[in-house]
Amino acid sequence: MGFFDKLKQGLFKTKSAIVDKIDNIFKQFARVDEDLFDELEELLISADIGVNTTERILDDLREAVIDKKIKEPELVKEELFNILRGMIGEHEPLNLSTTPSVILVIGVNGVGKTTSIGKIANDLKQKGKRVVVAAADTFRAAAAEQLSVWCDRAGVDIIKQGAGADPASVVFDAINAVKSRGADVLLIDTAGRLHNKKNLMDELAKIDRVIGRELPNAAKETLLVLDATTGQNAVYQAKEFKEASKITGLVLTKLDGTAKGGIVISIRQELGIPVKFIGVGEQIDDMKPFDASDFASALFEN
């Protein structure tokens, strides 16, 4: 099964919660009125698109209905789907414009951060990149061991130290390994300690200083991993992490296990941060770069 088929399968619950229910709503209405908009509002909010984003969607829809003098519910539905497609945003690939480039990965424990790093490393290797992974989450017990298993599966190098080591020291060693081995990408795992933002900010700042000193001209991405099954809580996490770090992209995991895939729209609209990777399964090749067109096709088309 190709990744697009996995994506369609993974978005089945989200499609049922949003697209199929929108279809049902429009079948119940013979004319366009405020009752129709009220039903749509309730549905979109319940599908974890979020209150603010839902209001924006319905405002845009009302405006389109007035401007285009739309009277048929079926045409209103088409307009709504077009608005939702547009709000998914455009595909923004990773910035890997330098050799080496750096990808810093952040996120709270339990969202699938470690497995995501292994899957991203695998995707990059499949594209011909030589990858070194830095196990800089030295705070969580067995984090480095778990990451080692995924790096072995992906066939990429890992640099690690003992539990409790200074994360910046691990990154320093990994940068030296990248230089000596001529690697293309340094992929850095970090500890997820959102409950203490000051520790997180201090740790990331120290890592940033090491990167800035040792690889001053390297392209750098900071990816936040979010669990799609948590819905609006994932949006809240993104807002909190955005205060602690300059996030350049998101990694959405577990899209195959949720009806809350609408947070792709919510996060994009509320935070302006692009989704760069999505995960739709547990296998090492079940995470790929986010393609907005494929996502929209999988969600809206039969």
C-alpha positions as a Python dict, from the first residue, in 0.01 Angstrom:
ca = {
    (1, 'M'): (0, 0, 0),
    (2, 'G'): (141, 339, -104),
    (3, 'F'): (154, 632, 137),
    (4, 'F'): (-140, 812, -26),
    (5, 'D'): (-358, 505, 28),
    (6, 'K'): (-238, 492, 390),
    (7, 'L'): (-323, 861, 421),
    (8, 'K'): (-675, 806, 287),
    (9, 'Q'): (-717, 516, 526),
    (10, 'G'): (-568, 717, 813),
    (11, 'L'): (-802, 1011, 752),
    (12, 'F'): (-1112, 789, 742),
    (13, 'K'): (-1226, 892, 1092),
    (14, 'T'): (-1161, 1260, 1023),
    (15, 'K'): (-1345, 1238, 690),
    (16, 'S'): (-1641, 1076, 867),
    (17, 'A'): (-1639, 1343, 1139),
    (18, 'I'): (-1618, 1640, 901),
    (19, 'V'): (-1689, 1574, 534),
    (20, 'D'): (-1956, 1306, 568),
    (21, 'K'): (-2140, 1500, 839),
    (22, 'I'): (-2126, 1819, 630),
    (23, 'D'): (-2283, 1620, 345),
    (24, 'N'): (-2560, 1506, 579),
    (25, 'I'): (-2627, 1859, 704),
    (26, 'F'): (-2671, 1994, 351),
    (27, 'K'): (-2910, 1710, 265),
    (28, 'Q'): (-3136, 1833, 546),
    (29, 'F'): (-3162, 2191, 421),
    (30, 'A'): (-3357, 2305, 117),
    (31, 'R'): (-3248, 2667, 153),
    (32, 'V'): (-2957, 2867, 286),
    (33, 'D'): (-3036, 3030, 622),
    (34, 'E'): (-2890, 3092, 968),
    (35, 'D'): (-3008, 2752, 1090),
    (36, 'L'): (-2776, 2596, 833),
    (37, 'F'): (-2484, 2807, 954),
    (38, 'D'): (-2562, 2718, 1317),
    (39, 'E'): (-2549, 2347, 1232),
    (40, 'L'): (-2218, 2394, 1051),
    (41, 'E'): (-2072, 2588, 1343),
    (42, 'E'): (-2159, 2313, 1590),
    (43, 'L'): (-2017, 2047, 1361),
    (44, 'L'): (-1686, 2224, 1289),
    (45, 'I'): (-1620, 2298, 1655),
    (46, 'S'): (-1699, 1940, 1754),
    (47, 'A'): (-1453, 1821, 1486),
    (48, 'D'): (-1173, 2010, 1666),
    (49, 'I'): (-1131, 2277, 1406),
    (50, 'G'): (-1153, 2525, 1694),
    (51, 'V'): (-1380, 2817, 1779),
    (52, 'N'): (-1171, 3097, 1625),
    (53, 'T'): (-1101, 2909, 1304),
    (54, 'T'): (-1466, 2801, 1276),
    (55, 'E'): (-1578, 3164, 1304),
    (56, 'R'): (-1334, 3261, 1030),
    (57, 'I'): (-1456, 2979, 804),
    (58, 'L'): (-1822, 3076, 847),
    (59, 'D'): (-1749, 3446, 799),
    (60, 'D'): (-1574, 3364, 472),
    (61, 'L'): (-1860, 3137, 371),
    (62, 'R'): (-2127, 3401, 443),
    (63, 'E'): (-1927, 3654, 242),
    (64, 'A'): (-1896, 3415, -53),
    (65, 'V'): (-2269, 3337, -43),
    (66, 'I'): (-2354, 3709, -54),
    (67, 'D'): (-2093, 3808, -313),
    (68, 'K'): (-2176, 3521, -548),
    (69, 'K'): (-2551, 3531, -477),
    (70, 'I'): (-2552, 3159, -397),
    (71, 'K'): (-2894, 3019, -311),
    (72, 'E'): (-2854, 2642, -358),
    (73, 'P'): (-2725, 2449, -52),
    (74, 'E'): (-2518, 2219, -274),
    (75, 'L'): (-2324, 2517, -412),
    (76, 'V'): (-2273, 2647, -57),
    (77, 'K'): (-2125, 2310, 34),
    (78, 'E'): (-1881, 2330, -256),
    (79, 'E'): (-1781, 2679, -143),
    (80, 'L'): (-1726, 2553, 213),
    (81, 'F'): (-1502, 2270, 95),
    (82, 'N'): (-1301, 2518, -114),
    (83, 'I'): (-1253, 2737, 195),
    (84, 'L'): (-1139, 2437, 400),
    (85, 'R'): (-898, 2329, 125),
    (86, 'G'): (-749, 2678, 114),
    (87, 'M'): (-703, 2687, 490),
    (88, 'I'): (-494, 2369, 487),
    (89, 'G'): (-221, 2587, 338),
    (90, 'E'): (58, 2510, 97),
    (91, 'H'): (327, 2247, 126),
    (92, 'E'): (646, 2392, 277),
    (93, 'P'): (940, 2152, 250),
    (94, 'L'): (1223, 2132, 501),
    (95, 'N'): (1500, 2385, 457),
    (96, 'L'): (1801, 2162, 394),
    (97, 'S'): (1982, 2420, 182),
    (98, 'T'): (2323, 2377, 350),
    (99, 'T'): (2555, 2085, 410),
    (100, 'P'): (2518, 2008, 689),
    (101, 'S'): (2169, 2124, 787),
    (102, 'V'): (2024, 2098, 1138),
    (103, 'I'): (1681, 1975, 1250),
    (104, 'L'): (1598, 2028, 1617),
    (105, 'V'): (1299, 1823, 1736),
    (106, 'I'): (1094, 1925, 2040),
    (107, 'G'): (773, 1805, 2204),
    (108, 'V'): (635, 1669, 2529),
    (109, 'N'): (686, 1305, 2623),
    (110, 'G'): (421, 1071, 2490),
    (111, 'V'): (345, 1246, 2161),
    (112, 'G'): (566, 1013, 1956),
    (113, 'K'): (874, 1237, 1939),
    (114, 'T'): (1136, 962, 1950),
    (115, 'T'): (962, 742, 1694),
    (116, 'S'): (906, 1047, 1471),
    (117, 'I'): (1279, 1119, 1471),
    (118, 'G'): (1350, 764, 1361),
    (119, 'K'): (1091, 788, 1083),
    (120, 'I'): (1215, 1129, 964),
    (121, 'A'): (1572, 997, 965),
    (122, 'N'): (1454, 704, 754),
    (123, 'D'): (1274, 934, 508),
    (124, 'L'): (1584, 1151, 469),
    (125, 'K'): (1810, 850, 421),
    (126, 'Q'): (1576, 711, 154),
    (127, 'K'): (1626, 1042, -28),
    (128, 'G'): (2002, 996, -25),
    (129, 'K'): (2087, 1207, 278),
    (130, 'R'): (2352, 1097, 527),
    (131, 'V'): (2203, 1156, 871),
    (132, 'V'): (2350, 1176, 1220),
    (133, 'V'): (2111, 1174, 1518),
    (134, 'A'): (2200, 1341, 1849),
    (135, 'A'): (2036, 1179, 2153),
    (136, 'A'): (2013, 1504, 2350),
    (137, 'D'): (1711, 1396, 2555),
    (138, 'T'): (1928, 1290, 2848),
    (139, 'F'): (1653, 1369, 3100),
    (140, 'R'): (1415, 1080, 3031),
    (141, 'A'): (1528, 734, 3133),
    (142, 'A'): (1599, 501, 2839),
    (143, 'A'): (1535, 778, 2582),
    (144, 'A'): (1872, 720, 2413),
    (145, 'E'): (1819, 343, 2407),
    (146, 'Q'): (1477, 381, 2247),
    (147, 'L'): (1619, 624, 1990),
    (148, 'S'): (1904, 382, 1917),
    (149, 'V'): (1654, 113, 1819),
    (150, 'W'): (1489, 348, 1568),
    (151, 'C'): (1824, 465, 1432),
    (152, 'D'): (1925, 102, 1378),
    (153, 'R'): (1600, 45, 1185),
    (154, 'A'): (1665, 353, 974),
    (155, 'G'): (2032, 267, 925),
    (156, 'V'): (2164, 603, 1049),
    (157, 'D'): (2434, 697, 1299),
    (158, 'I'): (2351, 805, 1654),
    (159, 'I'): (2562, 1002, 1901),
    (160, 'K'): (2475, 962, 2268),
    (161, 'Q'): (2612, 993, 2621),
    (162, 'G'): (2501, 859, 2957),
    (163, 'A'): (2175, 948, 3133),
    (164, 'G'): (2187, 1292, 3291),
    (165, 'A'): (2462, 1420, 3057),
    (166, 'D'): (2457, 1781, 2942),
    (167, 'P'): (2238, 1790, 2626),
    (168, 'A'): (2454, 2065, 2474),
    (169, 'S'): (2758, 1840, 2518),
    (170, 'V'): (2583, 1563, 2322),
    (171, 'V'): (2505, 1813, 2046),
    (172, 'F'): (2868, 1928, 2043),
    (173, 'D'): (2987, 1567, 1999),
    (174, 'A'): (2726, 1510, 1727),
    (175, 'I'): (2838, 1819, 1536),
    (176, 'N'): (3195, 1692, 1540),
    (177, 'A'): (3069, 1357, 1409),
    (178, 'V'): (2874, 1532, 1133),
    (179, 'K'): (3183, 1724, 1027),
    (180, 'S'): (3417, 1426, 1035),
    (181, 'R'): (3175, 1194, 853),
    (182, 'G'): (3063, 1446, 594),
    (183, 'A'): (2697, 1404, 693),
    (184, 'D'): (2419, 1605, 531),
    (185, 'V'): (2178, 1640, 823),
    (186, 'L'): (2208, 1660, 1201),
    (187, 'L'): (1882, 1551, 1365),
    (188, 'I'): (1861, 1643, 1735),
    (189, 'D'): (1628, 1491, 1995),
    (190, 'T'): (1554, 1710, 2299),
    (191, 'A'): (1387, 1662, 2636),
    (192, 'G'): (1016, 1748, 2649),
    (193, 'R'): (963, 1945, 2968),
    (194, 'L'): (675, 2178, 2894),
    (195, 'H'): (568, 2181, 3258),
    (196, 'N'): (883, 2383, 3331),
    (197, 'K'): (921, 2625, 3043),
    (198, 'K'): (1223, 2798, 3196),
    (199, 'N'): (1425, 2474, 3199),
    (200, 'L'): (1317, 2403, 2844),
    (201, 'M'): (1407, 2752, 2724),
    (202, 'D'): (1745, 2744, 2902),
    (203, 'E'): (1827, 2404, 2755),
    (204, 'L'): (1727, 2501, 2400),
    (205, 'A'): (1916, 2829, 2426),
    (206, 'K'): (2231, 2643, 2529),
    (207, 'I'): (2192, 2398, 2238),
    (208, 'D'): (2133, 2692, 2001),
    (209, 'R'): (2454, 2858, 2118),
    (210, 'V'): (2654, 2543, 2045),
    (211, 'I'): (2498, 2511, 1699),
    (212, 'G'): (2554, 2881, 1630),
    (213, 'R'): (2918, 2859, 1730),
    (214, 'E'): (3005, 2530, 1559),
    (215, 'L'): (2777, 2549, 1252),
    (216, 'P'): (2718, 2924, 1212),
    (217, 'N'): (2593, 2907, 853),
    (218, 'A'): (2383, 2592, 874),
    (219, 'A'): (2017, 2594, 771),
    (220, 'K'): (1813, 2509, 1079),
    (221, 'E'): (1463, 2376, 1136),
    (222, 'T'): (1288, 2348, 1472),
    (223, 'L'): (1009, 2092, 1449),
    (224, 'L'): (742, 2050, 1716),
    (225, 'V'): (588, 1703, 1741),
    (226, 'L'): (216, 1695, 1827),
    (227, 'D'): (-22, 1405, 1890),
    (228, 'A'): (-320, 1460, 1658),
    (229, 'T'): (-547, 1252, 1882),
    (230, 'T'): (-536, 1524, 2150),
    (231, 'G'): (-718, 1774, 1926),
    (232, 'Q'): (-729, 2127, 2063),
    (233, 'N'): (-488, 2032, 2340),
    (234, 'A'): (-226, 1995, 2067),
    (235, 'V'): (-302, 2353, 1959),
    (236, 'Y'): (-251, 2465, 2319),
    (237, 'Q'): (82, 2280, 2336),
    (238, 'A'): (192, 2449, 2014),
    (239, 'K'): (111, 2791, 2160),
    (240, 'E'): (311, 2713, 2474),
    (241, 'F'): (612, 2581, 2285),
    (242, 'K'): (597, 2877, 2049),
    (243, 'E'): (671, 3098, 2351),
    (244, 'A'): (976, 2887, 2436),
    (245, 'S'): (1123, 2836, 2089),
    (246, 'K'): (1110, 2963, 1733),
    (247, 'I'): (918, 2677, 1571),
    (248, 'T'): (954, 2644, 1194),
    (249, 'G'): (730, 2344, 1139),
    (250, 'L'): (508, 2078, 1294),
    (251, 'V'): (510, 1700, 1292),
    (252, 'L'): (160, 1554, 1340),
    (253, 'T'): (156, 1196, 1466),
    (254, 'K'): (-124, 938, 1500),
    (255, 'L'): (-352, 1085, 1233),
    (256, 'D'): (-467, 732, 1164),
    (257, 'G'): (-613, 693, 1512),
    (258, 'T'): (-825, 1005, 1537),
    (259, 'A'): (-1127, 1192, 1405),
    (260, 'K'): (-948, 1516, 1495),
    (261, 'G'): (-740, 1567, 1182),
    (262, 'G'): (-912, 1904, 1147),
    (263, 'I'): (-646, 2046, 1378),
    (264, 'V'): (-426, 2071, 1065),
    (265, 'I'): (-655, 2360, 965),
    (266, 'S'): (-682, 2501, 1317),
    (267, 'I'): (-306, 2507, 1383),
    (268, 'R'): (-228, 2662, 1047),
    (269, 'Q'): (-485, 2938, 1095),
    (270, 'E'): (-423, 3016, 1463),
    (271, 'L'): (-45, 2986, 1473),
    (272, 'G'): (72, 3029, 1115),
    (273, 'I'): (306, 2731, 1152),
    (274, 'P'): (323, 2487, 859),
    (275, 'V'): (284, 2112, 904),
    (276, 'K'): (599, 1952, 761),
    (277, 'F'): (551, 1582, 842),
    (278, 'I'): (250, 1362, 914),
    (279, 'G'): (235, 1013, 1057),
    (280, 'V'): (-37, 762, 971),
    (281, 'G'): (90, 442, 1128),
    (282, 'E'): (353, 267, 1338),
    (283, 'Q'): (585, 140, 1066),
    (284, 'I'): (909, 320, 988),
    (285, 'D'): (781, 432, 645),
    (286, 'D'): (446, 557, 782),
    (287, 'M'): (565, 917, 817),
    (288, 'K'): (619, 1141, 514),
    (289, 'P'): (653, 1512, 437),
    (290, 'F'): (315, 1683, 448),
    (291, 'D'): (165, 1744, 105),
    (292, 'A'): (-132, 1981, 128),
    (293, 'S'): (-276, 1871, -206),
    (294, 'D'): (-263, 1501, -112),
    (295, 'F'): (-411, 1575, 230),
    (296, 'A'): (-700, 1768, 78),
    (297, 'S'): (-760, 1499, -183),
    (298, 'A'): (-759, 1225, 80),
    (299, 'L'): (-1000, 1422, 298),
    (300, 'F'): (-1247, 1567, 47),
    (301, 'E'): (-1249, 1333, -252),
    (302, 'N'): (-1416, 993, -274),
}
